[in-house]
Amino acid sequence: MRVATGLLVSLLIAPSADAQDFQWWSEVDITASARSVDVLGLVVVRTDSRLPNPQLVGGGLEGEVRVLRHLAITGGYLLVDLPQRAERHVQLPLVAATTMVRVRRLNIADRNRFEKLVGFGTSPVRYRNRVLADLRLRGDTKWHLFGEDEVFFDFSTSTWNQNRLRFGGGVRLGRGCVLDLFYLQRNVRGGAPTTHVFGTTLKVALKSPPAQEAR
């Protein structure tokens, strides 16, 4: 545990000394279940170490239904505020399908998400594919490690234009409450510099459905 924690801390601290862009992403997720639908309310804030802040403030709702044992369908709507841009207010309707499998302490999820950025540029439609691996540490149900890779396809330009690689760990603070710390590296096609991100996600479950473990 000490080795894993030390490695995670060193990876999270390292990007702050980099000469490239460094951002902080914070998210709070609150989940609840209504009959067969898992409802998620989220708030997101993003800041940049070198630019006026905040860079992004957003929030919204998502609903997820488990249609098969290993398949879940999600629909949602997000409202995003970009205070530093002329295209300030962006609406983001989305739909996603996630396949999940569990092998002992390892959860693997493959999410396929379609979203439309209404009010941003030409209001493009994006496809996002994310593969997530989440490992519960042996002998300790409080701690977990995770890693994921997500690629973006922009239908307006017919290109794969972004990649996000993320890894980190988290701890269960209490009943239905989990805090994750992570490092994310974002690469955007077109010559933009690599963005290094340190982030936190606080997950509060009013009722903890099994499907949320792979989110």
C-alpha positions as CSV (number, residue, x, y, z in Angstrom):
1,M,0.0,0.0,0.0
2,R,2.8,2.4,0.9
3,V,4.6,1.8,-2.4
4,A,1.4,2.3,-4.4
5,T,0.6,5.5,-2.6
6,G,4.1,6.9,-3.0
7,L,4.0,6.1,-6.7
8,L,0.6,7.8,-7.2
9,V,1.7,10.9,-5.3
10,S,4.9,11.3,-7.3
11,L,3.0,11.0,-10.6
12,L,0.5,13.6,-9.4
13,I,3.1,16.1,-8.3
14,A,5.4,15.7,-11.3
15,P,3.3,17.6,-13.8
16,S,3.3,20.7,-11.7
17,A,6.9,21.3,-12.4
18,D,6.4,20.9,-16.2
19,A,6.7,24.0,-18.4
20,Q,3.6,23.1,-20.3
21,D,0.0,23.8,-19.4
22,F,-1.2,22.5,-16.1
23,Q,-4.8,22.3,-15.0
24,W,-6.9,21.3,-12.0
25,W,-10.2,19.4,-12.6
26,S,-12.6,18.9,-9.8
27,E,-15.9,17.0,-9.9
28,V,-18.6,16.1,-7.4
29,D,-21.0,13.2,-8.3
30,I,-24.2,12.4,-6.4
31,T,-26.0,9.2,-7.3
32,A,-29.4,7.8,-6.4
33,S,-31.6,5.1,-7.6
34,A,-35.2,5.5,-8.8
35,R,-36.8,2.1,-9.5
36,S,-34.6,0.7,-12.3
37,V,-32.9,4.0,-13.2
38,D,-29.6,5.1,-11.6
39,V,-29.6,9.0,-11.5
40,L,-26.4,11.0,-11.4
41,G,-26.1,14.7,-10.7
42,L,-22.7,16.2,-11.3
43,V,-20.8,19.5,-10.9
44,V,-17.5,20.1,-12.7
45,V,-15.0,23.0,-12.2
46,R,-11.7,23.4,-14.2
47,T,-9.0,25.9,-13.6
48,D,-5.6,26.6,-15.3
49,S,-2.3,27.5,-13.6
50,R,-1.4,30.2,-16.2
51,L,-4.8,31.6,-17.3
52,P,-7.7,33.5,-15.9
53,N,-10.1,31.3,-14.0
54,P,-12.3,29.4,-13.9
55,Q,-11.8,27.9,-17.4
56,L,-15.0,25.8,-17.2
57,V,-17.9,25.4,-14.8
58,G,-20.6,22.8,-15.6
59,G,-23.3,20.6,-14.2
60,G,-26.1,18.3,-15.2
61,L,-28.0,15.1,-14.9
62,E,-27.6,11.6,-16.3
63,G,-29.8,8.6,-16.1
64,E,-28.6,5.0,-16.5
65,V,-30.5,1.8,-17.1
66,R,-29.0,-1.7,-17.0
67,V,-30.7,-3.4,-19.9
68,L,-28.6,-6.6,-19.7
69,R,-26.3,-8.1,-17.1
70,H,-23.2,-6.5,-18.8
71,L,-24.8,-3.6,-20.7
72,A,-26.0,-0.2,-19.5
73,I,-27.6,2.6,-21.5
74,T,-27.1,6.3,-20.4
75,G,-28.8,9.5,-21.4
76,G,-28.1,12.9,-20.0
77,Y,-28.0,16.7,-20.4
78,L,-25.1,19.0,-19.3
79,L,-24.9,22.8,-19.2
80,V,-21.4,24.2,-19.4
81,D,-20.2,27.7,-18.8
82,L,-16.9,28.8,-20.5
83,P,-16.2,32.2,-18.8
84,Q,-13.0,32.9,-20.8
85,R,-14.5,32.3,-24.2
86,A,-16.9,34.3,-26.4
87,E,-18.9,31.1,-26.9
88,R,-19.7,31.1,-23.2
89,H,-22.8,28.9,-22.8
90,V,-22.7,25.3,-24.2
91,Q,-25.5,22.7,-24.0
92,L,-24.4,19.1,-24.1
93,P,-27.1,16.4,-24.7
94,L,-25.6,12.9,-24.6
95,V,-26.3,9.2,-25.0
96,A,-23.9,6.3,-24.2
97,A,-23.7,2.5,-24.1
98,T,-21.4,0.8,-21.6
99,T,-20.4,-2.8,-21.5
100,M,-19.0,-4.1,-18.3
101,V,-17.2,-7.3,-17.1
102,R,-15.7,-8.2,-13.8
103,V,-12.8,-10.6,-13.2
104,R,-12.3,-11.1,-9.5
105,R,-11.1,-7.8,-8.2
106,L,-10.8,-6.2,-11.6
107,N,-13.7,-4.3,-13.2
108,I,-13.4,-3.4,-17.0
109,A,-15.8,-1.0,-18.7
110,D,-16.0,0.0,-22.4
111,R,-18.1,3.2,-22.9
112,N,-19.3,4.5,-26.2
113,R,-20.7,8.0,-25.9
114,F,-22.2,10.4,-28.5
115,E,-22.7,14.1,-27.6
116,K,-23.5,17.3,-29.3
117,L,-21.9,20.6,-28.2
118,V,-24.7,23.0,-28.9
119,G,-23.4,26.6,-29.0
120,F,-19.7,25.7,-29.3
121,G,-18.3,26.6,-32.7
122,T,-20.4,24.8,-35.3
123,S,-22.1,22.7,-32.6
124,P,-20.2,19.6,-33.5
125,V,-21.2,16.0,-32.7
126,R,-18.5,13.9,-31.0
127,Y,-18.0,10.2,-30.4
128,R,-16.0,9.2,-27.4
129,N,-14.7,5.7,-26.7
130,R,-13.3,5.1,-23.2
131,V,-11.8,1.8,-21.8
132,L,-11.6,1.8,-18.0
133,A,-9.9,-0.7,-15.7
134,D,-10.6,-0.5,-12.0
135,L,-8.7,-2.7,-9.5
136,R,-9.8,-3.3,-5.9
137,L,-6.7,-3.8,-3.8
138,R,-6.2,-7.2,-2.2
139,G,-7.5,-7.5,1.4
140,D,-8.7,-3.9,1.5
141,T,-12.1,-2.9,0.1
142,K,-11.5,0.8,0.8
143,W,-8.8,1.4,-1.7
144,H,-8.7,1.0,-5.5
145,L,-6.5,1.9,-8.5
146,F,-7.8,2.8,-11.9
147,G,-6.6,3.6,-15.4
148,E,-8.4,4.6,-18.6
149,D,-7.8,5.8,-22.1
150,E,-10.4,7.8,-24.1
151,V,-10.3,8.9,-27.7
152,F,-12.5,11.5,-29.4
153,F,-13.9,11.5,-33.0
154,D,-15.3,14.8,-34.3
155,F,-18.0,14.2,-37.0
156,S,-17.7,17.8,-38.2
157,T,-14.1,17.3,-39.3
158,S,-14.2,13.5,-39.7
159,T,-11.0,13.2,-37.5
160,W,-9.9,11.5,-34.3
161,N,-8.8,14.8,-32.7
162,Q,-8.3,14.1,-29.0
163,N,-6.9,11.6,-26.5
164,R,-7.1,11.5,-22.8
165,L,-5.0,9.1,-20.7
166,R,-5.9,9.0,-17.0
167,F,-4.8,7.0,-14.0
168,G,-5.1,7.3,-10.2
169,G,-6.5,5.9,-7.1
170,G,-9.2,6.4,-4.5
171,V,-10.4,5.6,-1.0
172,R,-13.8,5.0,0.5
173,L,-14.3,7.7,3.1
174,G,-17.4,6.3,4.6
175,R,-20.7,4.6,3.6
176,G,-21.5,5.7,0.1
177,C,-18.6,8.2,-0.2
178,V,-15.5,7.8,-2.3
179,L,-12.7,10.3,-3.1
180,D,-10.5,9.7,-6.2
181,L,-7.3,11.5,-7.1
182,F,-6.0,11.2,-10.6
183,Y,-3.5,12.5,-13.2
184,L,-4.7,13.0,-16.8
185,Q,-2.8,13.8,-19.9
186,R,-4.7,15.4,-22.8
187,N,-3.4,15.5,-26.3
188,V,-5.3,17.5,-29.0
189,R,-4.6,17.1,-32.7
190,G,-3.5,20.3,-34.5
191,G,-0.3,21.3,-32.7
192,A,-1.9,22.3,-29.4
193,P,0.5,21.6,-26.4
194,T,-0.1,18.7,-24.1
195,T,-2.3,19.5,-21.2
196,H,-1.3,18.0,-17.8
197,V,-4.2,17.7,-15.3
198,F,-4.4,16.9,-11.6
199,G,-7.9,16.2,-10.5
200,T,-10.3,15.0,-7.8
201,T,-13.6,13.3,-8.0
202,L,-15.9,13.1,-4.9
203,K,-18.6,10.4,-5.3
204,V,-21.5,10.5,-2.9
205,A,-24.0,7.6,-3.3
206,L,-27.4,8.0,-1.7
207,K,-27.8,4.4,-2.7
208,S,-24.9,2.5,-4.1
209,P,-25.9,0.4,-7.2
210,P,-23.3,-2.1,-8.5
211,A,-23.2,-0.4,-11.9
212,Q,-21.6,2.7,-10.5
213,E,-18.4,0.9,-9.6
214,A,-17.4,0.9,-13.3
215,R,-18.3,4.4,-14.1
